[in-house]
């Protein structure tokens, strides 16, 4: 996976004028960054945007999809990860990607943009940076924050408590929103691969990230979360339609493709397989999303079926057949599905984007908030909107050629049955179980969100994989810190969190 992420980050974007820095040149967070001060913000920003997409579609997605049992591991790396055997040495690349490339480059765009009068670019970078900070603290917990991007001031940055980081992210978003409403020396759309400089859409992303953070931390301060979410609802500036989705686009050229397509269908097609838990859950409920999310396999088109495997089973009983269910068309891109379950995404514009925050995620968050906090809105109606938005996004992306037969009618029937099941539950906890089960399916392709949901709610109900790492009695609640950080900055790591594997069983702040 490390080699994969390195190759993917060497990408030419736009007309070939922008190059994402190679991961071979990644710097440790505790060494001085090597910025490019002469680069225009319009050239740094698109590399950062694509970088966020590649990072979220690589190891973060792969590990999370194993831990929430959407996928099962059948490769030399994915099998140990499936069983929680993922130590500090495995995570150096991800740590340095976050700090020395994404966060540092986005900080450069913020500072340089303000200095040059390109405030809109600074605002876009601030929102992206806030998202990266949220991901970083969600998977690791306490991390360097207040001193992290000031390397000249501290070569061994202090670790900030997660609650302080969450508050800091809100501040970054507020500053970014203010920047978006200022002037720009160059056209706002230059270098923005996501929204082409559309300020309204970037504002909606900022508010949607705030909603995400308040829902995520609702157990720690319910009153504040309720008040802040109701304020955001009154403003009515969320990602409310799929046209506003916070998606990172990918391209047909080698190295610029959807990272899940590269990994799951091209470079390591036999490393993962659909988890039996995930597959069975969709089958038993006749979930119409199944053929869009997972591929079928078989000796002929008439005999195709779904093939999954139990999490952790590969260790003692290797699954070696190339015929298996993999991530499907909605997740990786439109194209011909081969008889072994691989996909050939051939057309230039058929790569699936990395869906960071979508309208259906927003409706799920609003439904959860209404259900658990009593915020404005009918939770059942919001749940319905989430399902409808998810089905709509699937059919819009797949188009007439690839949308499953009878999809619209099946989607409507499924939505009605699930909302009825939601309403039939006598308790809020029972309703939450129904809600998060469907969000688990909707999060396919961005399992980081499913991992957050599981840690926050305990849903869906998941058992330990077979042959789990000795000493691990629950699905890990955080990632181990990277080996390079343990070696260079161990004194600042919170007590007990530098021990593996015990440290990654300690709940993050918003879980407690």
C-alpha positions as CSV (number, residue, x, y, z in Angstrom):
1,X,0.0,0.0,0.0
2,X,2.9,2.4,0.6
3,X,4.2,1.8,-2.9
4,X,0.8,2.3,-4.2
5,X,0.2,5.7,-2.5
6,X,3.6,6.9,-3.6
7,X,2.9,6.1,-7.2
8,X,-0.5,7.6,-7.1
9,X,0.7,10.9,-5.8
10,X,3.0,11.5,-8.8
11,X,0.2,12.9,-10.9
12,X,-0.1,15.4,-13.7
13,X,-3.2,17.4,-13.5
14,X,-5.1,20.0,-15.6
15,X,-3.0,20.5,-18.8
16,X,0.1,19.0,-17.4
17,X,1.3,22.3,-15.7
18,X,0.7,21.1,-12.2
19,X,2.6,18.2,-10.6
20,X,1.9,16.7,-7.2
21,X,5.2,16.3,-5.3
22,X,6.4,12.7,-5.2
23,X,5.8,10.8,-2.0
24,X,9.4,9.7,-2.3
25,X,10.3,13.2,-1.2
26,X,8.0,13.3,1.8
27,X,9.5,14.9,4.8
28,X,9.1,13.9,8.4
29,X,6.8,16.2,10.3
30,X,9.7,17.0,12.6
31,X,12.0,18.2,9.8
32,X,11.8,21.6,8.0
33,X,9.3,21.5,5.1
34,X,10.6,22.2,1.6
35,X,7.9,24.5,0.2
36,X,8.0,26.1,-3.3
37,X,7.6,29.8,-2.5
38,X,7.7,30.8,-6.1
39,X,4.7,28.7,-7.1
40,X,1.4,30.4,-7.6
41,X,-1.4,29.4,-5.4
42,X,-3.4,28.4,-8.5
43,X,-0.7,25.7,-9.1
44,X,-0.3,24.5,-5.5
45,X,-4.1,24.2,-4.8
46,X,-5.0,21.5,-7.5
47,X,-2.2,19.3,-6.4
48,X,-3.5,19.5,-2.8
49,X,-7.0,18.8,-3.9
50,X,-6.0,15.7,-5.8
51,X,-3.7,14.8,-2.9
52,X,-6.6,14.8,-0.5
53,X,-8.6,12.5,-2.8
54,X,-5.7,10.1,-3.2
55,X,-5.0,10.0,0.5
56,X,-8.6,9.4,1.4
57,X,-8.9,6.6,-1.3
58,X,-5.7,4.8,-0.2
59,X,-4.7,3.4,3.1
60,X,-7.3,5.3,5.1
61,X,-10.1,3.9,2.9
62,X,-8.5,0.4,2.7
63,X,-7.9,-0.1,6.4
64,X,-11.3,1.4,7.4
65,X,-13.2,-0.8,4.9
66,X,-11.6,-3.8,6.5
67,X,-12.3,-2.7,10.1
68,X,-15.9,-1.9,9.4
69,X,-16.1,-5.2,7.4
70,X,-17.2,-3.9,4.0
71,X,-14.1,-5.7,2.6
72,X,-12.0,-8.7,3.8
73,X,-8.3,-9.0,3.3
74,X,-6.7,-11.7,1.1
75,X,-3.3,-10.2,0.4
76,X,0.1,-10.1,2.2
77,X,-0.8,-6.6,3.6
78,X,-4.6,-6.6,3.6
79,X,-4.9,-9.9,5.6
80,X,-2.9,-8.7,8.6
81,X,-4.6,-5.3,8.5
82,X,-8.0,-7.1,8.5
83,X,-6.9,-8.8,11.8
84,X,-5.6,-5.5,13.3
85,X,-1.9,-6.4,12.8
86,X,-0.9,-2.9,11.6
87,X,1.8,-1.4,13.6
88,X,3.7,2.0,13.7
89,X,6.1,1.0,10.9
90,X,3.2,0.6,8.6
91,X,1.9,4.2,9.0
92,X,4.9,6.4,8.4
93,X,3.8,7.3,4.8
94,X,0.3,8.3,5.9
95,X,1.5,10.5,8.7
96,X,4.0,12.3,6.5
97,X,1.5,12.7,3.7
98,X,-0.9,14.4,6.1
99,X,1.6,16.8,7.6
100,X,4.5,17.4,5.3
101,X,2.5,17.5,2.1
102,X,-1.2,18.2,2.5
103,X,-1.4,20.3,5.7
104,X,1.9,22.2,4.9
105,X,1.0,22.9,1.2
106,X,-2.5,24.1,2.2
107,X,-0.9,26.3,4.8
108,X,1.3,27.8,2.1
109,X,-1.7,28.6,-0.1
110,X,-3.5,30.2,2.9
111,X,-0.5,32.4,3.8
112,X,0.6,33.2,0.3
113,X,-3.0,33.8,-0.9
114,X,-3.6,36.4,1.8
115,X,-0.2,38.1,1.1
116,X,-0.9,38.3,-2.7
117,X,-4.6,39.3,-2.3
118,X,-5.9,35.9,-3.5
119,X,-8.2,35.5,-0.5
120,X,-10.6,33.1,-2.2
121,X,-7.8,30.7,-2.8
122,X,-6.8,31.1,0.8
123,X,-10.4,30.3,1.8
124,X,-10.6,27.2,-0.3
125,X,-7.3,26.0,1.1
126,X,-8.5,26.6,4.6
127,X,-11.6,24.5,4.1
128,X,-9.5,21.7,2.6
129,X,-7.1,22.0,5.5
130,X,-9.9,21.8,8.1
131,X,-11.1,18.6,6.4
132,X,-7.6,17.1,6.6
133,X,-7.2,18.1,10.2
134,X,-10.5,16.4,11.0
135,X,-9.4,13.2,9.3
136,X,-6.0,13.3,11.1
137,X,-7.4,13.7,14.6
138,X,-10.3,11.3,14.0
139,X,-7.9,8.4,13.1
140,X,-5.1,9.2,15.6
141,X,-6.8,11.2,18.3
142,X,-4.5,13.7,20.0
143,X,-1.9,14.9,17.4
144,X,0.4,17.9,16.9
145,X,-1.8,20.9,15.9
146,X,-1.0,24.3,17.4
147,X,2.7,23.9,16.8
148,X,2.7,21.4,13.9
149,X,3.1,23.8,11.0
150,X,5.6,26.1,12.7
151,X,8.6,23.8,12.4
152,X,11.1,26.6,12.9
153,X,9.5,27.3,16.3
154,X,9.3,23.6,17.4
155,X,11.1,20.6,15.9
156,X,9.2,18.4,18.4
157,X,5.6,19.8,18.4
158,X,3.4,19.3,21.3
159,X,0.3,17.1,21.1
160,X,-3.0,18.9,21.4
161,X,-6.0,17.2,23.0
162,X,-8.6,16.3,20.4
163,X,-11.2,18.6,21.9
164,X,-8.9,21.5,21.3
165,X,-8.2,20.4,17.8
166,X,-12.0,20.3,17.0
167,X,-12.3,23.8,18.4
168,X,-9.3,24.9,16.3
169,X,-10.9,23.4,13.1
170,X,-14.0,25.4,13.7
171,X,-11.8,28.5,13.9
172,X,-10.0,27.6,10.6
173,X,-13.4,27.2,9.0
174,X,-14.6,30.6,10.2
175,X,-11.5,32.2,8.9
176,X,-11.8,30.4,5.6
177,X,-15.4,31.6,5.2
178,X,-14.3,35.2,5.8
179,X,-11.6,34.8,3.2
180,X,-14.1,33.5,0.6
181,X,-16.0,36.8,0.9
182,X,-13.0,38.9,0.1
183,X,-11.5,39.9,-3.2
184,X,-9.1,37.8,-5.4
185,X,-6.3,39.0,-7.6
186,X,-6.7,36.2,-10.1
187,X,-9.9,34.5,-11.2
188,X,-11.2,32.4,-8.4
189,X,-11.6,29.3,-10.6
190,X,-8.0,29.1,-11.5
191,X,-6.6,25.8,-10.1
192,X,-9.8,24.7,-8.4
193,X,-10.5,21.2,-9.7
194,X,-13.5,20.7,-7.3
195,X,-15.8,23.6,-7.8
196,X,-14.2,25.9,-10.3
197,X,-14.1,28.7,-7.7
198,X,-17.8,28.6,-6.8
199,X,-17.8,30.4,-3.5
200,X,-21.3,29.3,-2.6
201,X,-20.4,25.7,-2.9
202,X,-17.2,26.1,-0.8
203,X,-19.3,27.8,1.8
204,X,-21.6,24.8,1.9
205,X,-18.6,22.5,2.4
206,X,-17.4,24.6,5.4
207,X,-20.8,24.4,7.1
208,X,-21.1,20.7,6.3
209,X,-17.8,20.0,7.9
210,X,-19.0,22.0,11.0
211,X,-22.1,19.8,11.1
212,X,-19.9,16.7,10.9
213,X,-17.8,17.8,13.8
214,X,-20.8,18.7,16.0
215,X,-22.5,15.4,15.4
216,X,-19.3,13.6,15.9
217,X,-18.7,15.2,19.3
218,X,-22.4,15.3,20.4
219,X,-21.8,13.0,23.4
220,X,-19.2,15.3,24.9
221,X,-21.4,18.5,24.9
222,X,-24.9,17.9,23.8
223,X,-26.1,21.4,24.6
224,X,-23.4,23.1,22.5
225,X,-23.8,20.6,19.6
226,X,-27.6,21.2,19.6
227,X,-27.3,25.0,19.6
228,X,-24.6,25.1,16.9
229,X,-26.4,22.6,14.7
230,X,-29.6,24.6,14.9
231,X,-27.7,27.7,14.0
232,X,-26.4,26.0,10.9
233,X,-29.8,24.7,10.0
234,X,-31.2,28.3,10.2
235,X,-28.4,29.4,7.9
236,X,-29.5,26.7,5.4
237,X,-26.1,26.5,3.7
238,X,-25.3,22.8,3.7
239,X,-24.4,20.5,0.8
240,X,-28.1,19.9,0.0
241,X,-28.0,18.4,-3.5
242,X,-25.7,16.0,-5.3
243,X,-24.6,18.9,-7.6
244,X,-22.9,20.4,-4.5
245,X,-21.1,17.2,-3.4
246,X,-17.5,17.7,-2.2
247,X,-16.0,15.3,-4.7
248,X,-12.4,15.1,-5.9
249,X,-12.3,14.2,-9.6
250,X,-9.9,11.6,-11.1
251,X,-8.7,11.2,-14.6
252,X,-8.0,8.4,-17.1
253,X,-4.2,8.9,-17.4
254,X,-2.0,6.4,-15.6
255,X,-1.4,7.4,-12.0
256,X,-4.3,9.9,-12.0
257,X,-7.0,7.3,-11.8
258,X,-9.3,6.6,-8.9
259,X,-7.1,4.9,-6.3
260,X,-9.6,2.2,-5.5
261,X,-9.8,1.4,-9.2
262,X,-6.1,1.2,-9.4
263,X,-5.7,-1.0,-6.3
264,X,-8.8,-3.1,-6.5
265,X,-8.9,-3.8,-10.2
266,X,-5.5,-3.1,-11.7
267,X,-2.4,-3.4,-9.5
268,X,-3.6,-5.7,-6.7
269,X,-6.9,-7.3,-7.8
270,X,-6.6,-10.3,-5.5
271,X,-5.8,-8.4,-2.3
272,X,-9.3,-7.8,-1.2
273,X,-12.8,-9.3,-1.5
274,X,-16.2,-8.3,-0.4
275,X,-16.8,-9.1,3.3
276,X,-19.5,-11.7,3.9
277,X,-20.9,-9.5,6.6
278,X,-21.4,-6.6,4.2
279,X,-22.6,-8.7,1.3
280,X,-25.1,-10.7,3.5
281,X,-26.5,-7.5,5.0
282,X,-27.4,-6.1,1.6
283,X,-28.7,-9.4,0.4
284,X,-31.1,-10.0,3.3
285,X,-32.6,-6.6,2.9
286,X,-32.7,-6.8,-0.9
287,X,-30.7,-3.6,-1.0
288,X,-30.9,-2.2,-4.6
289,X,-27.5,-0.6,-4.2
290,X,-25.8,-4.0,-4.2
291,X,-25.1,-4.3,-8.0
292,X,-23.8,-0.7,-8.1
293,X,-21.5,-1.1,-5.1
294,X,-20.1,-4.6,-5.6
295,X,-19.3,-6.6,-8.7
296,X,-20.5,-10.0,-9.6
297,X,-18.4,-12.9,-11.0
298,X,-19.1,-16.1,-12.8
299,X,-18.2,-18.2,-15.9
300,X,-20.8,-16.4,-18.0
301,X,-23.0,-13.4,-17.9
302,X,-26.0,-15.6,-17.2
303,X,-24.5,-17.3,-14.1
304,X,-22.9,-14.4,-12.4
305,X,-23.2,-14.2,-8.6
306,X,-21.6,-12.4,-5.7
307,X,-18.6,-14.0,-3.9
308,X,-17.5,-12.8,-0.5
309,X,-15.3,-14.0,2.3
310,X,-15.1,-13.9,6.1
311,X,-12.9,-11.2,7.7
312,X,-9.7,-12.8,9.0
313,X,-10.4,-16.2,7.4
314,X,-7.6,-15.9,4.8
315,X,-4.9,-16.4,7.4
316,X,-5.6,-20.1,7.9
317,X,-7.6,-20.8,4.7
318,X,-6.2,-18.8,1.8
319,X,-8.7,-17.4,-0.7
320,X,-6.8,-17.5,-4.0
321,X,-9.4,-17.5,-6.7
322,X,-9.4,-14.4,-8.9
323,X,-13.2,-14.7,-9.1
324,X,-14.5,-12.5,-6.4
325,X,-16.8,-9.5,-5.7
326,X,-14.8,-6.2,-5.7
327,X,-15.8,-2.6,-5.4
328,X,-18.3,-1.9,-8.2
329,X,-19.1,0.7,-10.8
330,X,-20.4,3.5,-8.5
331,X,-17.2,3.2,-6.3
332,X,-14.5,3.0,-9.0
333,X,-16.0,4.1,-12.3
334,X,-18.1,3.2,-15.3
335,X,-17.0,0.4,-17.5
336,X,-17.2,-3.2,-18.6
337,X,-17.3,-5.8,-15.7
338,X,-15.3,-8.9,-16.6
339,X,-16.3,-12.4,-15.6
340,X,-13.8,-12.5,-12.7
341,X,-15.4,-9.4,-11.1
342,X,-12.8,-6.8,-12.3
343,X,-13.8,-3.7,-14.1
344,X,-12.3,-2.0,-17.1
345,X,-12.8,1.8,-16.9
346,X,-11.7,2.9,-20.3
347,X,-13.4,6.2,-21.1
348,X,-11.7,9.4,-20.1
349,X,-14.5,10.8,-17.9
350,X,-15.7,7.5,-16.4
351,X,-13.5,7.5,-13.3
352,X,-15.5,7.7,-10.1
353,X,-14.6,10.6,-7.9
354,X,-13.6,10.4,-4.3
355,X,-16.7,11.4,-2.5
356,X,-15.5,13.3,0.6
357,X,-18.8,14.8,1.8
358,X,-22.1,14.3,-0.1
359,X,-25.7,15.5,0.3
360,X,-26.7,12.1,1.6
361,X,-24.0,12.2,4.3
362,X,-25.4,15.6,5.4
363,X,-29.0,14.3,5.6
364,X,-27.8,11.3,7.6
365,X,-26.0,13.7,10.0
366,X,-29.1,15.9,10.3
367,X,-31.2,12.8,10.9
368,X,-28.9,11.6,13.6
369,X,-28.8,15.0,15.2
370,X,-32.6,15.3,15.2
371,X,-33.0,11.8,16.6
372,X,-30.4,12.0,19.4
373,X,-30.3,15.8,20.2
374,X,-33.7,17.0,19.2
375,X,-32.4,19.5,16.7
376,X,-34.7,21.0,14.1
377,X,-36.2,18.5,11.6
378,X,-38.0,15.2,11.4
379,X,-35.5,12.4,11.7
380,X,-37.6,10.0,9.6
381,X,-38.0,12.6,6.8
382,X,-34.3,13.4,6.9
383,X,-33.5,9.6,6.8
384,X,-35.7,9.4,3.7
385,X,-33.9,12.3,2.1
386,X,-30.5,10.6,2.8
387,X,-31.6,7.4,1.0
388,X,-33.2,9.2,-1.9
389,X,-30.1,11.4,-2.4
390,X,-27.9,8.3,-2.3
391,X,-30.0,6.4,-4.9
392,X,-30.2,9.6,-7.0
393,X,-26.4,10.0,-7.0
394,X,-25.9,6.4,-8.0
395,X,-28.3,6.6,-11.0
396,X,-26.9,10.0,-12.1
397,X,-23.4,8.8,-12.0
398,X,-24.0,5.4,-13.7
399,X,-26.4,6.8,-16.3
400,X,-28.7,4.8,-18.4
401,X,-26.0,2.4,-19.6
402,X,-24.9,1.1,-16.2
403,X,-27.8,1.8,-13.8
404,X,-29.3,-1.6,-12.7
405,X,-32.6,-2.6,-14.2
406,X,-35.7,-1.4,-12.3
407,X,-33.4,0.7,-10.1
408,X,-35.8,3.6,-9.6
409,X,-38.8,1.4,-8.6
410,X,-36.6,-0.8,-6.4
411,X,-35.1,2.2,-4.7
412,X,-38.5,3.7,-3.9
413,X,-39.8,0.4,-2.5
414,X,-36.6,-0.1,-0.4
415,X,-36.7,3.5,0.9
416,X,-40.3,3.1,2.0
417,X,-39.6,-0.2,3.7
418,X,-36.6,1.1,5.6
419,X,-38.3,4.3,6.7
420,X,-41.2,2.1,7.9
421,X,-38.7,-0.1,9.8
422,X,-37.2,3.1,11.3
423,X,-40.6,4.4,12.5
424,X,-41.5,0.9,13.9
425,X,-38.7,1.0,16.4
426,X,-40.0,2.1,19.8
427,X,-36.7,3.6,21.0
428,X,-34.3,6.2,19.7
429,X,-31.5,3.6,20.0
430,X,-33.4,1.2,17.8
431,X,-34.0,3.9,15.2
432,X,-30.3,4.8,15.3
433,X,-29.4,1.2,14.5
434,X,-31.6,1.3,11.4
435,X,-30.2,4.7,10.3
436,X,-26.6,3.8,10.7
437,X,-26.9,0.5,9.0
438,X,-28.0,2.3,5.8
439,X,-25.3,4.9,6.3
440,X,-22.8,2.1,6.5
441,X,-23.8,1.0,3.0
442,X,-23.9,4.6,1.7
443,X,-20.3,5.1,3.0
444,X,-19.0,2.5,0.6
445,X,-15.9,4.1,-1.0
446,X,-15.4,6.4,2.0
447,X,-15.2,3.9,4.8
448,X,-13.5,6.5,7.0
449,X,-17.0,7.9,7.7
450,X,-18.3,4.4,8.5
451,X,-15.4,3.9,10.9
452,X,-16.4,7.2,12.6
453,X,-20.0,6.1,12.8
454,X,-19.1,2.7,14.3
455,X,-17.0,4.2,17.0
456,X,-19.5,6.9,17.8
457,X,-22.7,4.7,17.8
458,X,-21.6,1.1,18.0
459,X,-23.5,0.4,14.7
460,X,-23.7,-1.7,12.7
461,X,-23.1,-4.6,15.1
462,X,-19.8,-6.1,14.1
463,X,-18.0,-9.1,15.6
464,X,-14.2,-9.5,15.7
465,X,-12.7,-11.0,12.6
466,X,-11.3,-14.5,12.7
467,X,-7.7,-14.9,13.9
468,X,-7.6,-11.3,15.4
469,X,-4.3,-10.1,16.7
470,X,-3.6,-11.4,20.2
471,X,-4.5,-8.8,22.8
472,X,-7.1,-7.0,20.7
473,X,-10.5,-7.6,22.0
474,X,-12.4,-4.9,20.2
475,X,-12.3,-3.2,16.8
476,X,-9.4,-0.6,17.2
477,X,-10.6,2.8,18.2
478,X,-7.7,4.7,16.7
479,X,-4.6,4.2,14.6
480,X,-1.1,3.6,16.2
481,X,1.2,6.6,15.9
482,X,3.8,6.4,13.1
483,X,7.2,4.9,13.9
484,X,9.0,8.0,12.8
485,X,7.0,10.0,15.3
486,X,7.6,7.5,18.0
487,X,11.3,7.9,17.3
488,X,11.5,11.7,17.0
489,X,8.8,13.0,19.3
490,X,7.9,10.2,21.7
491,X,8.2,12.5,24.8
492,X,5.2,14.5,23.6
493,X,2.9,11.5,22.8
494,X,0.2,11.2,25.5
495,X,1.0,8.5,28.1
496,X,-0.1,5.0,27.2
497,X,-0.8,5.8,23.5
498,X,2.8,5.0,22.4
499,X,2.3,1.3,23.3
500,X,1.2,-1.1,20.6
501,X,-1.4,-2.6,20.4
502,X,-2.8,-1.4,23.7
503,X,-2.6,2.2,22.6
504,X,-5.0,1.8,19.7
505,X,-7.7,0.3,21.9
506,X,-8.0,3.6,23.9
507,X,-11.1,5.5,22.8
508,X,-10.7,8.9,21.1
509,X,-12.1,11.9,23.0
510,X,-15.5,12.1,21.3
511,X,-16.2,8.4,22.0
512,X,-15.8,8.7,25.7
